[in-house]
């Protein structure tokens, strides 16, 4: 049985329209006009227990609005939602005990108190006994490498330590479902890796279901085999990450290092020449990078080697960021 079930979910906001100037202000004061903003439109999906699913989309696509409906913070305009057997917006106590929402740009820890004090408040809210509280915190501290940090005021912690403590606070009641909205936002590379490793271990140890949004593709590729793409409020893809790459990336990235003979051409002449072999991405000095359709790859490489003074040539799959970016530029997956 699916732990998250969403059918024909939509959210529409009426937004007041105000014309500029004094006349527009007076009209806005006495007789407002509205237009509808469709933040989420007819979205349907299911998630099974224990899945880790990436939820991707450009800014304003509807990701956070969807998460807020899944956690019961806002009502949907239309559609049905079931999370862990509950209707989210009814906000049943048992539902709230089974989920958590972590937002990278929001904090729940009290700034001037040690993080442990905030954890005790959370434990009291969820009715966790002292012995069980100590046991859970001990496990999470070991997994997050936060020893000796919880007794310091939150304002004294580094950004990475503070984010780990936020995650710990969100998980002390051991929820079944984790909704994570940009959990590594603003963290350095080492802190990002640490949070990813923790989430992977937490999922494996407790079988928790995770729905993750992130602008860092490394988060998605490290944790998620399945991704959902939302664009302009509509779900445009739901499936395996590898399937998406194969479906939408029928090209390969070719990087060439050119010798002095080719590099002596003017930048414009060199760029024009390289465009005849594929879709030119960048030219930096003697190194050029472009995309070639895989059906045309053998011919393009043969022409490159015959026409130009090539010192080195590599062929790789394009970065996943580029593939996802192309999907969003197109607005659909064919």
VEXDREN-2710 file (C-alpha; in Angstrom, 1 decimal):
% VEXDREN-2710
k/r/px/py/pz
1/UNK/0.0/0.0/0.0
2/UNK/1.3/3.4/-0.9
3/UNK/2.4/5.7/2.0
4/UNK/1.8/8.8/-0.1
5/UNK/-1.1/8.9/-2.6
6/UNK/-1.9/12.1/-4.6
7/UNK/-4.7/12.3/-7.1
8/UNK/-5.5/15.3/-9.3
9/UNK/-4.0/17.8/-6.9
10/UNK/-4.4/21.5/-7.7
11/UNK/-3.9/24.7/-5.8
12/UNK/-5.1/28.1/-7.1
13/UNK/-4.5/31.5/-5.4
14/UNK/-6.6/34.6/-6.2
15/UNK/-4.1/37.5/-6.4
16/UNK/-5.2/41.1/-6.3
17/UNK/-4.3/43.2/-9.4
18/UNK/-3.3/46.9/-8.8
19/UNK/-2.7/49.4/-11.5
20/UNK/0.0/52.0/-10.9
21/UNK/-0.7/55.6/-9.9
22/UNK/-3.2/57.3/-7.6
23/UNK/-6.2/56.3/-9.6
24/UNK/-5.1/52.7/-9.5
25/UNK/-4.6/52.9/-5.8
26/UNK/-8.0/54.3/-5.2
27/UNK/-9.6/51.6/-7.4
28/UNK/-7.6/49.0/-5.6
29/UNK/-8.9/50.3/-2.2
30/UNK/-12.6/50.3/-3.1
31/UNK/-13.0/47.8/-5.8
32/UNK/-10.3/45.2/-6.2
33/UNK/-10.0/42.9/-9.2
34/UNK/-8.3/39.5/-9.0
35/UNK/-6.7/37.0/-11.3
36/UNK/-6.0/33.4/-10.5
37/UNK/-2.5/32.0/-10.1
38/UNK/-2.4/28.2/-10.7
39/UNK/0.5/27.1/-8.5
40/UNK/-0.2/23.4/-8.9
41/UNK/-2.3/21.8/-11.6
42/UNK/-3.7/18.3/-11.7
43/UNK/-0.8/16.5/-10.1
44/UNK/-1.0/12.8/-9.4
45/UNK/1.6/10.3/-8.0
46/UNK/2.1/7.6/-5.4
47/UNK/5.2/6.8/-3.3
48/UNK/5.8/3.5/-1.7
49/UNK/7.1/3.0/1.9
50/UNK/10.9/3.4/2.1
51/UNK/11.3/5.2/-1.3
52/UNK/13.6/8.2/-1.6
53/UNK/12.2/10.4/-4.4
54/UNK/13.7/13.6/-5.8
55/UNK/11.2/16.4/-6.5
56/UNK/12.7/18.8/-9.0
57/UNK/11.6/22.0/-10.7
58/UNK/12.7/25.6/-11.3
59/UNK/11.8/28.4/-8.9
60/UNK/8.1/29.0/-8.9
61/UNK/7.2/25.6/-10.4
62/UNK/5.1/24.5/-7.4
63/UNK/7.5/22.3/-5.4
64/UNK/7.1/24.0/-2.0
65/UNK/3.4/24.5/-2.5
66/UNK/3.0/20.8/-3.1
67/UNK/5.1/20.0/0.0
68/UNK/2.9/22.3/2.1
69/UNK/-0.2/20.6/0.9
70/UNK/1.3/17.2/1.7
71/UNK/2.1/18.3/5.2
72/UNK/-1.3/19.9/5.8
73/UNK/0.0/23.5/6.0
74/UNK/-2.4/24.6/3.2
75/UNK/-5.6/23.2/1.8
76/UNK/-5.7/22.0/-1.8
77/UNK/-8.1/23.7/-4.1
78/UNK/-9.1/20.3/-5.7
79/UNK/-7.8/16.7/-5.5
80/UNK/-7.2/14.0/-2.9
81/UNK/-4.2/13.4/-0.7
82/UNK/-3.4/10.5/1.7
83/UNK/-0.2/10.5/3.7
84/UNK/0.5/7.6/6.0
85/UNK/-3.2/6.8/6.0
86/UNK/-4.3/10.4/6.9
87/UNK/-5.7/13.4/5.1
88/UNK/-3.0/16.0/5.8
89/UNK/-5.0/19.2/6.2
90/UNK/-7.1/17.6/9.0
91/UNK/-3.9/17.7/11.0
92/UNK/-4.6/14.7/13.2
93/UNK/-2.2/14.2/16.0
94/UNK/-1.2/10.7/14.8
95/UNK/-0.5/12.3/11.3
96/UNK/1.8/15.0/12.8
97/UNK/3.7/12.3/14.7
98/UNK/4.3/10.4/11.5
99/UNK/5.8/13.2/9.4
100/UNK/8.4/15.9/9.4
101/UNK/9.2/18.9/7.2
102/UNK/12.7/20.3/7.0
103/UNK/13.1/23.6/5.1
104/UNK/16.7/24.7/4.5
105/UNK/15.8/28.4/4.7
106/UNK/13.7/28.0/8.0
107/UNK/14.9/27.2/11.5
108/UNK/13.1/25.8/14.5
109/UNK/16.0/25.8/17.0
110/UNK/15.9/28.7/19.5
111/UNK/18.8/31.0/18.6
112/UNK/20.3/31.8/22.0
113/UNK/19.7/28.5/23.7
114/UNK/21.7/25.2/23.4
115/UNK/20.3/22.9/20.7
116/UNK/19.6/20.3/23.4
117/UNK/17.1/22.6/25.1
118/UNK/15.1/22.8/21.8
119/UNK/15.3/19.1/21.4
120/UNK/13.8/18.7/24.9
121/UNK/10.9/21.0/23.9
122/UNK/10.3/18.8/20.9
123/UNK/10.4/15.7/23.0
124/UNK/7.8/17.2/25.4
125/UNK/5.6/18.2/22.4
126/UNK/5.6/14.6/21.1
127/UNK/5.4/13.0/24.5
128/UNK/8.7/11.1/24.3
129/UNK/9.9/9.7/27.7
130/UNK/13.3/10.7/29.0
131/UNK/15.0/7.4/28.5
132/UNK/13.7/7.0/25.0
133/UNK/14.6/10.6/24.2
134/UNK/18.2/10.1/25.3
135/UNK/18.4/6.9/23.3
136/UNK/17.1/8.5/20.1
137/UNK/19.3/11.6/20.5
138/UNK/22.3/9.4/21.1
139/UNK/21.7/7.5/17.9
140/UNK/21.2/10.6/15.8
141/UNK/24.2/12.4/17.3
142/UNK/26.4/9.5/16.3
143/UNK/25.0/9.4/12.8
144/UNK/25.4/13.1/12.3
145/UNK/28.7/13.5/14.1
146/UNK/27.4/16.2/16.5
147/UNK/29.2/15.1/19.6
148/UNK/29.7/18.0/22.1
149/UNK/27.8/20.5/19.8
150/UNK/24.3/20.2/21.3
151/UNK/25.3/22.0/24.5
152/UNK/26.5/25.1/22.7
153/UNK/24.1/28.0/21.9
154/UNK/22.8/27.6/18.4
155/UNK/24.2/31.0/17.3
156/UNK/27.7/29.6/18.1
157/UNK/27.4/26.7/15.7
158/UNK/28.6/26.8/12.1
159/UNK/26.1/26.7/9.3
160/UNK/26.7/23.0/8.7
161/UNK/26.5/22.1/12.4
162/UNK/23.3/24.2/12.7
163/UNK/21.7/22.4/9.7
164/UNK/22.6/19.0/11.2
165/UNK/21.0/20.1/14.5
166/UNK/17.9/21.2/12.6
167/UNK/17.6/17.8/11.0
168/UNK/18.1/16.1/14.4
169/UNK/15.3/18.2/15.9
170/UNK/13.0/17.3/13.0
171/UNK/13.7/13.5/13.5
172/UNK/13.7/13.1/17.3
173/UNK/10.1/11.8/17.1
174/UNK/11.2/9.2/14.5
175/UNK/8.7/10.1/11.7
176/UNK/7.8/7.6/8.9
177/UNK/7.8/10.3/6.2
178/UNK/10.4/13.0/5.7
179/UNK/9.6/16.0/3.5
180/UNK/12.9/17.8/2.9
181/UNK/12.9/21.2/1.1
182/UNK/16.4/22.2/0.2
183/UNK/18.0/20.6/3.3
184/UNK/21.6/21.4/2.1
185/UNK/20.9/24.9/1.0
186/UNK/24.0/27.2/1.6
187/UNK/26.1/24.4/3.0
188/UNK/29.7/23.9/1.9
189/UNK/30.7/20.7/0.0
190/UNK/31.8/18.7/3.1
191/UNK/28.6/19.6/5.0
192/UNK/26.5/18.6/2.0
193/UNK/28.1/15.2/1.8
194/UNK/27.7/14.7/5.5
195/UNK/23.9/15.4/5.4
196/UNK/23.5/13.2/2.3
197/UNK/25.3/10.3/4.0
198/UNK/23.1/10.7/7.1
199/UNK/19.9/10.7/5.1
200/UNK/21.0/7.6/3.2
201/UNK/21.8/5.8/6.5
202/UNK/18.6/7.0/8.2
203/UNK/16.5/5.7/5.2
204/UNK/18.3/2.3/5.4
205/UNK/18.1/2.0/9.2
206/UNK/14.5/3.0/9.8
207/UNK/12.9/2.5/6.3
208/UNK/11.7/6.1/6.3
209/UNK/10.1/7.5/3.1
210/UNK/11.8/10.6/1.8
211/UNK/10.6/13.2/-0.6
212/UNK/13.4/15.6/-1.4
213/UNK/13.7/18.9/-3.2
214/UNK/17.0/20.4/-4.0
215/UNK/18.8/22.7/-6.5
216/UNK/22.0/20.6/-5.9
217/UNK/21.9/17.8/-8.4
218/UNK/24.5/16.0/-6.3
219/UNK/21.8/15.5/-3.6
220/UNK/19.5/13.9/-6.2
221/UNK/22.1/11.6/-7.9
222/UNK/23.5/10.5/-4.5
223/UNK/20.1/9.6/-2.9
224/UNK/17.4/9.1/-5.5
225/UNK/16.7/6.5/-8.1
226/UNK/13.4/8.0/-8.9
227/UNK/12.7/11.6/-9.7
228/UNK/9.6/13.7/-10.4
229/UNK/9.8/16.9/-12.4
230/UNK/7.3/19.7/-12.0
231/UNK/7.1/22.6/-14.4
232/UNK/4.6/25.5/-14.3
233/UNK/2.6/23.6/-11.7
234/UNK/2.3/20.4/-13.8
235/UNK/4.1/17.1/-13.3
236/UNK/6.0/16.5/-16.5
237/UNK/8.0/13.4/-15.6
238/UNK/7.8/10.6/-12.9
239/UNK/10.3/7.8/-13.2
240/UNK/13.8/6.6/-12.9
241/UNK/16.7/9.1/-13.1
242/UNK/18.6/6.9/-15.5
243/UNK/15.6/6.5/-17.7
244/UNK/15.2/10.3/-17.9
245/UNK/18.9/10.7/-18.9
246/UNK/18.6/8.1/-21.6
247/UNK/15.3/9.5/-22.8
248/UNK/16.3/13.1/-22.9
249/UNK/20.0/12.9/-23.5
250/UNK/20.5/11.3/-26.9
251/UNK/23.8/13.1/-27.2
252/UNK/27.2/12.9/-25.8
253/UNK/29.6/15.6/-24.5
254/UNK/32.8/15.9/-26.5
255/UNK/35.7/17.8/-25.1
256/UNK/38.7/18.5/-27.4
257/UNK/42.1/20.1/-26.7
258/UNK/43.5/21.7/-29.8
259/UNK/47.1/22.2/-30.9
260/UNK/48.8/25.4/-31.9
261/UNK/47.7/25.2/-35.5
262/UNK/44.0/25.1/-34.7
263/UNK/44.3/27.5/-31.7
264/UNK/46.0/30.1/-34.0
265/UNK/42.6/30.7/-35.6
266/UNK/40.6/33.7/-34.4
267/UNK/38.0/32.9/-31.7
268/UNK/35.2/33.7/-34.1
269/UNK/36.6/31.5/-36.8
270/UNK/37.3/28.7/-34.4
271/UNK/33.8/28.8/-33.0
272/UNK/32.2/28.8/-36.4
273/UNK/34.3/25.8/-37.4
274/UNK/33.5/23.9/-34.3
275/UNK/29.8/24.4/-34.7
276/UNK/29.9/22.2/-37.8
277/UNK/30.6/19.2/-35.6
278/UNK/27.9/19.6/-33.0
279/UNK/26.1/22.0/-30.6
280/UNK/29.0/24.2/-29.3
281/UNK/28.8/24.8/-25.5
282/UNK/32.1/26.6/-24.6
283/UNK/35.4/27.5/-26.0
284/UNK/38.1/28.4/-23.5
285/UNK/41.6/28.9/-25.1
286/UNK/42.6/25.6/-26.7
287/UNK/39.7/23.6/-25.1
288/UNK/36.3/23.3/-26.6
289/UNK/33.2/21.5/-25.4
290/UNK/30.2/20.7/-27.5
291/UNK/27.3/18.2/-27.7
292/UNK/27.0/15.6/-30.5
293/UNK/24.0/13.4/-31.1
294/UNK/25.1/9.8/-30.5
295/UNK/24.0/8.7/-33.9
296/UNK/26.4/11.2/-35.4
297/UNK/29.2/10.7/-33.0
298/UNK/31.5/8.4/-35.1
299/UNK/31.2/10.7/-38.1
300/UNK/31.8/13.8/-36.1
301/UNK/34.9/12.4/-34.3
302/UNK/36.4/11.2/-37.6
303/UNK/35.9/14.7/-39.1
304/UNK/37.4/16.4/-36.1
305/UNK/40.5/14.3/-36.2
306/UNK/40.9/14.8/-39.9
307/UNK/40.2/18.5/-40.0
308/UNK/41.8/19.9/-36.8
309/UNK/45.0/19.6/-34.9
310/UNK/43.6/17.6/-32.0
311/UNK/45.9/16.9/-29.0
312/UNK/43.3/15.2/-26.8
313/UNK/39.6/14.2/-27.1
314/UNK/37.2/12.8/-24.6
315/UNK/33.6/11.6/-24.9
316/UNK/31.4/11.5/-21.8
317/UNK/27.7/11.7/-20.8
318/UNK/26.6/15.3/-20.3
319/UNK/26.2/16.4/-16.6
320/UNK/22.9/15.6/-15.2
321/UNK/22.3/19.3/-14.4
322/UNK/22.5/20.0/-18.2
323/UNK/20.0/17.3/-18.9
324/UNK/17.5/18.5/-16.3
325/UNK/18.0/22.1/-17.4
326/UNK/17.1/21.2/-21.0
327/UNK/13.9/19.4/-19.8
328/UNK/12.8/22.6/-18.0
329/UNK/13.7/24.8/-21.0
330/UNK/11.5/22.6/-23.2
331/UNK/8.7/22.3/-20.6
332/UNK/7.9/18.7/-21.3
333/UNK/9.5/15.3/-21.8
334/UNK/8.8/13.8/-25.2
END
